[in-house]
Structures are given as C-alpha cells and as structure tokens.
Amino acid sequence: MVARAKKRYERRRVVEIVREVIHGAKSAVQARIEQTQHSAEALINTSYIERLNATFRSRLAPLVRRTRVGVHKLCTLEVGMWLVGTCYNFVWAHRTLGEERTPAMAAGLTDHRWSMEELLTFPVPPAELPRWRGRRPRWLLEAERAA
C-alpha cells in the first residue's frame, strides 16, 4: 500500500492538499490509517514519514549536513540506515505506543524490547552470497548448508 499527500502552495502558504492512493485498495489504506491513528476521521498525511526522516537525520551524522561528504562510500550510508531503522523498530521504545513498547512489539514481531547486544549478535544470513573464486572457506560452506 502506498499513498501520498501532495500540497499546492501559493505565496508560501498551503492552499490545497490532494490525497491519493498510488498502490493498493483505497479501503485497505483507509482501514490501516484508521487503525494507526485511532480515529474514524483519519486522513492520509506525511507526519509519520517526516518524523522518521527527522529520526534518521538526528541519528546519522552524514545526514545532518546538506552534503554527503561525510560518507565516502554509499554502502556506508546504506548500512548506517539499516542499523538506525532496525534500532528504531526493535530497540528504542516509543511513548506513543505505550510504556516500553517498540514498533516491532506493536506489530507482533517480538514479545520484548531487544538490547543492542541481542540485536548485534542476532544471526542474519546475507541476502546475496558473494561469488568466490577457488576453494570456498569453511564458514561459507556451513552457511550454505544451514540455508
């Protein structure tokens, strides 16, 4: 499901907001919005994604500045964003969800708030194994057998 809110400005003031569903059923999008905002009059808005963008900017130093000079490789920024996103969902408690609850707990993905140690030691297989030339290392063979 993807929805967007387009704002039209005149003289630096918002004069119109057009809300539309890009992908998915309009009824499913409206049901999800009502579920998250706990209101029958809930509308498509940008507040959640703007809050998430602000969180990324505050937690990742290269995003604070207007340029990407602090990141010499794009993969460094990507890994940092994955780490911040995972901490956002599994480690950091959110007051809006109740006492000591994380978004992963609210979604039913976990029953407890994870520690940083638990998060960083959780075994995750790589999405795509690199191609090796020659004899494969033992750890790679074991990972392929486990998958």
C-alpha positions as CSV (number, residue, x, y, z in Angstrom):
1,M,0.0,0.0,0.0
2,V,1.3,3.4,-1.0
3,A,-0.5,6.7,-0.6
4,R,0.7,10.3,-1.0
5,A,-0.4,13.8,0.0
6,K,0.5,16.5,-2.5
7,K,0.5,20.0,-1.2
8,R,-0.1,23.0,-3.5
9,Y,1.4,26.3,-2.4
10,E,0.6,29.9,-3.3
11,R,2.8,32.7,-1.8
12,R,4.4,30.3,0.6
13,R,1.1,29.1,2.0
14,V,-0.6,25.7,1.6
15,V,-3.9,26.3,-0.3
16,E,-4.7,22.7,-1.2
17,I,-3.8,19.1,-0.2
18,V,-4.6,16.3,-2.7
19,R,-4.6,12.9,-1.1
20,E,-4.4,9.8,-3.4
21,V,-3.7,6.1,-3.2
22,I,-0.9,5.1,-5.5
23,H,-0.8,1.4,-5.0
24,G,-3.4,-0.8,-3.2
25,A,-7.0,-0.6,-2.5
26,K,-8.4,2.7,-1.1
27,S,-10.5,0.9,1.5
28,A,-7.4,-1.1,2.8
29,V,-5.3,2.1,3.0
30,Q,-8.1,3.9,4.9
31,A,-8.5,1.0,7.3
32,R,-4.8,1.0,8.0
33,I,-4.8,4.7,8.6
34,E,-7.8,4.5,11.0
35,Q,-6.0,1.6,12.8
36,T,-2.8,3.6,13.3
37,Q,-4.4,7.0,14.1
38,H,-7.2,5.6,16.2
39,S,-9.8,7.9,14.6
40,A,-12.6,7.4,12.0
41,E,-11.8,10.9,10.6
42,A,-8.1,9.9,9.9
43,L,-6.6,11.3,6.7
44,I,-3.5,10.5,4.6
45,N,-0.7,12.7,5.8
46,T,3.0,13.0,5.8
47,S,3.6,13.3,9.5
48,Y,4.8,9.7,10.1
49,I,7.4,9.7,7.3
50,E,8.6,13.2,8.2
51,R,9.1,12.0,11.8
52,L,11.0,9.0,10.5
53,N,13.2,11.2,8.3
54,A,13.9,13.5,11.3
55,T,14.9,10.4,13.3
56,F,17.4,9.3,10.6
57,R,18.8,12.8,10.3
58,S,19.3,13.1,14.1
59,R,20.9,9.6,14.4
60,L,23.1,9.5,11.3
61,A,25.8,12.2,11.3
62,P,26.3,12.3,7.5
63,L,22.6,13.2,7.0
64,V,22.8,16.2,9.4
65,R,24.7,18.2,6.8
66,R,23.3,19.1,3.5
67,T,26.0,17.2,1.6
68,R,27.1,13.5,1.7
69,V,30.7,14.4,2.2
70,G,30.9,12.5,5.5
71,V,30.2,9.3,3.6
72,H,32.9,8.3,1.2
73,K,31.1,5.1,0.1
74,L,27.3,4.8,-0.5
75,C,27.3,1.4,1.2
76,T,28.4,3.0,4.5
77,L,25.3,5.2,4.4
78,E,23.1,2.3,3.5
79,V,24.4,0.1,6.3
80,G,24.0,3.0,8.8
81,M,20.4,3.5,7.7
82,W,19.7,-0.2,8.1
83,L,21.2,-0.1,11.6
84,V,19.2,3.0,12.6
85,G,16.0,1.5,11.1
86,T,16.4,-1.7,13.0
87,C,17.2,0.0,16.3
88,Y,14.1,2.2,15.7
89,N,11.9,-0.8,15.4
90,F,13.4,-3.3,17.9
91,V,15.5,-1.3,20.5
92,W,14.1,2.1,21.0
93,A,10.8,2.4,23.0
94,H,8.2,4.9,21.7
95,R,6.0,6.8,24.1
96,T,3.1,6.9,21.6
97,L,2.9,3.1,21.7
98,G,2.7,2.9,25.4
99,E,5.1,2.2,28.2
100,E,8.3,0.4,27.0
101,R,6.9,-0.7,23.6
102,T,8.6,-0.7,20.3
103,P,7.1,-0.8,16.8
104,A,8.1,-4.4,16.4
105,M,6.2,-5.3,19.6
106,A,3.1,-3.3,18.4
107,A,3.3,-5.2,15.0
108,G,3.6,-8.6,16.9
109,L,7.0,-9.4,15.5
110,T,8.6,-9.8,19.0
111,D,7.4,-10.0,22.6
112,H,10.1,-8.0,24.2
113,R,12.3,-4.9,23.7
114,W,15.7,-6.0,22.3
115,S,19.0,-4.9,23.7
116,M,21.8,-3.7,21.5
117,E,23.8,-6.8,22.3
118,E,20.9,-9.0,21.3
119,L,20.4,-7.1,18.1
120,L,24.0,-7.1,17.0
121,T,24.5,-10.8,17.8
122,F,21.4,-12.0,16.1
123,P,22.5,-14.3,13.2
124,V,21.2,-13.0,9.8
125,P,22.3,-14.7,6.6
126,P,23.4,-12.4,3.9
127,A,20.8,-11.6,1.3
128,E,23.2,-12.5,-1.5
129,L,26.3,-14.5,-1.1
130,P,29.4,-13.1,-2.9
131,R,30.9,-15.2,-5.7
132,W,34.1,-16.8,-4.6
133,R,37.0,-17.9,-6.8
134,G,38.8,-21.0,-5.9
135,R,38.1,-23.0,-2.8
136,R,35.3,-21.7,-0.6
137,P,36.0,-21.0,3.1
138,R,34.6,-23.3,5.7
139,W,32.3,-20.7,7.2
140,L,30.7,-20.1,3.7
141,L,30.1,-23.8,3.2
142,E,28.5,-24.1,6.6
143,A,26.3,-21.1,5.9
144,E,25.1,-22.7,2.6
145,R,24.3,-26.0,4.3
146,A,22.3,-24.2,7.1
147,A,20.2,-22.2,4.5
